[in-house]
């Protein structure tokens, strides 16, 4: 069998399709060998000696049925970002409690929040150390923060117990009503 790669390339150019889609008929090899011009190839195509295979794969015209919005993409967020979020939330809640108690003023609160956002504090302990310089009554604040921590732990425990009670089926067994256990109705005599 002879090599018909050049003929395939010529057919691909004339019929505006890829080389892989062109298929030669085995019976007409002699005619295909003799084809030199584009017109010869067009004639062979019309006779059925050269066939074009259908396109494989998904059509581009069809619209995608599945959505790929940000909610659908399951991808883990950066570890650094997760760490940043955890630390900032922890520090901001601590600052909010200090402000609520009255341990720090509003100007200092705003300044510290900016520093937290700029990632100046690496942990809660680091923030407390920084607060020692500003506040003289640090021991009082320390005691108050311990009380706050105890309160939050109690609240968390309460929430967990509520969740566990609601998620579990009721522990009490309900009485099944049968003919024997049904209260007897008094019959009315006319």
Secondary structure, DSSP 8 states (H G I E B T S, - for coil): ----HHHHHHHHHHHTS-GGGEEE-GGGHHHHHH--SHHHHHHHHHHTSEEE----S--SSS---S---TTT------HHHHHHHHHHHHHHHHHHHHHHHTSS-HHHHHHHHHHHHTT--SSHHHHHHHHHHH-S-HHHHHHHHHHHHHHHHHHHHHHHHHHHHHHS--SS------TTTS--------
